[in-house]
Every structure is written in C-alpha cells, then in structure tokens.
Amino acid sequence: MPDAQAFDPAVAAQFLTARAHNGWLGLTYCKHGDDWVELELPWREDLIGQDGDNVLASGPIISLMDMASGLAIWNRKQEFTAIATLDLRVDYIRPARAKASVFGHSQCYRLTKSAAFVRGFAHDGDPDDPLARILGVFMTIKSNQKMPSETPSND
C-alpha cells in the first residue's frame, strides 16, 4: 500500500480559503516552510475599521491569523485533522498602512498529544515591521477518538 500523500499547505489553502468566511475575506496562500505558513488578506474597502481610515479592521486580521495558524499546525503534523482554537492572543503594535494588504505568518512551534502551540505576526509588506504579534493554543482531536457512550438508563 502506498504511503499517504504529504500534507501540502498550498493545496489545502486553495480549498480552505475558497469557501465560507475565509473565501469571503479573500485569503490567499503565499508561502510556507516546515512548520510555518503565510497567507495574505487583501485590502478591501468593505473590510476597513473606521470610515476614512482605509485601514483593515482587526476582525479580518484575527481571522487571517487563525487560518494561518491552523495551516501551520496541519503542515507541522503533515496531516489534516480536526483542531479547535482554544486561545488566540493578538497584540496590536500599530495599524496597517492605508489600502495595504496584510500578511499573516504563523509557526507551529510545539505539538503535544492534545495541543498545538503557535506564534506569529501580521505585517503589511515588511516582516521586520509587524503590525501585530500572536500566540495561540489549539486543541488537537484524534480522528479515531470515540465519543463517550451514554449511560444506559434502568427505566
């Protein structure tokens, strides 16, 4: 039997960023390494935070970082499995430049049996000048994990 195909974040991102919330935001794949992924959130007028600022709002940036983190976890595990965001801390350093895309770079730096830990940053073109930093914890769920059985009643 042939080995399972390795997880490819570029291929997975095509599927995951073309649908639902991520698709509406327009997230796109940029690049990846062994334990990290970078995505782009293009600037759009309907995603600005305050009228007249022409700066992307924080909500879409959080979604960008959450998706980049998920892809980084799957990339590190080399497997697409169920995960859930337990904690995603975003520390904003500065606003993005007006009318600039924002790039989300996330690295999965530690895996345990039940958790994945990520760190990363968002930038608007210069990775050495981030606009936000993130730290996160995700719960990993084994695909063969069974739900606890209901206790039979004695009725």
N, C-alpha and C positions, 0 to 999 in steps of 0.2 A: 504494500500500500504506500503511495507516495506521501511525503511529508506535507503537512499543512502549509499553505502558502503564507509567507511572512506578512504581517500587518504593514500596510503602506499608507501613511497618513495622507499622501497626496491623492490617492484613490478614494480613501474613506471620506476625506473632506469634500470631494465632488458630490457624494451622496448626502452627507450630513449638513452641508451648507446650502443645499439646493431646495430645502424643504422647511416648512413651518417657520418658526421665529427666526432661525439663522438665515433661512432663504430670504425672508422679508428684509432682514437687515443688510443683505448683500455680502455677507462674509465670504472671503476667498482665501484659498491656500496660498502661502508664499514659499516657505521652505521648512526643512526640518533636519535634525541630527539624531543621534541615537536615543536621546531622552528628552528632546525638546521639539516644539512645533511653533511656527509663527504664522499668524493669519492677518488679513487686512480687513478693516472696516472702512469702506469708502465714505467720504463726506457726502452727505445729502442734506438739503435744506430742511426736510421734514424730521431730521434727527437732531436738530440744534437744541441746546438747552434753554437759551433765552433769546427772544426776538432781538435781532440786531447784532448779536454777538458773532454769528456764523461759526460757532464752536460746537462740536459734537457734545451731546448731553452725556451724563455719567451712566445712565441706564444701559445704553447700547455698548458702552465700553466695558461694563461689567459682564454683559452677555458675551462679548468678544473674548474676554479673559477666561470665562467659564468654559467656552467651547475649545479654546486653545489648550486649556488645562486638561480637559477630557481627552483630546487627541494626543497630548504629551503622555498621558498615563497609558493609553492603549498602545502607543508607539513603544514605550519602555517595556510593557508587558509582552509586546508582539502578539496581542490577542484582543479582539473586540469582545468585552464582557460588560455586564451591567455595572454601572457605578452611580453613585449619588453624591451630590455636593453636600458636605456637612458644614463646612465653614469656608468662606472665601472673603478674606480681608483685602480691601483695596485702599491703599493710602495714596491720595492725590497730592502731587507735588506742585503741579501747575496746570493751567488749562492748555488744551491743544491749540495749535495755531489756527487761525481763521481759515475755513474752507480746506483744511488738511485732512487726509485720511489718517486713521490711527492704526498702528500695527500692534498686535498682541503677541508677545513672546513668552511662552510658558515652558518650564522644565519640571519633569517629574524626578525629584532627587532622592526619593526613598519609597520603597514598597514594603509592606508587611502583609501578613495573611489576610488582614481585613481592612487595611487603609493604604491610601496613596497620598503622598505629600508633594505639593507643588510650590514653586516660587516663580516669579516672572516680573515682567514690566510691560508697560504700554509706552509707545513713542510715536511721534509724528514725522518720522523720517530720519532721525538721528538717535540710534540706540544708546549713545553716550549722554543723551539729554532726555531721560524718561519723563513722562508726564504723570505716571503712576507706577507704584510697585504693588505686587500681590503676594500673599501667602495663602495657601489653601490646604484643606484636608478633605479627601473624598473617601467614601466607603466603597470598598470593592465587594462585589457579590459574586460568589461562585455560581456558575451556570448549573452545576449538579446539586446545588443546595436545595433541600426539600423544606417545604413549609411545615411547621409543626401540625400534627394531626389534632383535630378537635377531640376533646374528651367525650367519649360516648356517654349519653345520659342513661340513667337507670329507670326511665319512665316506662 
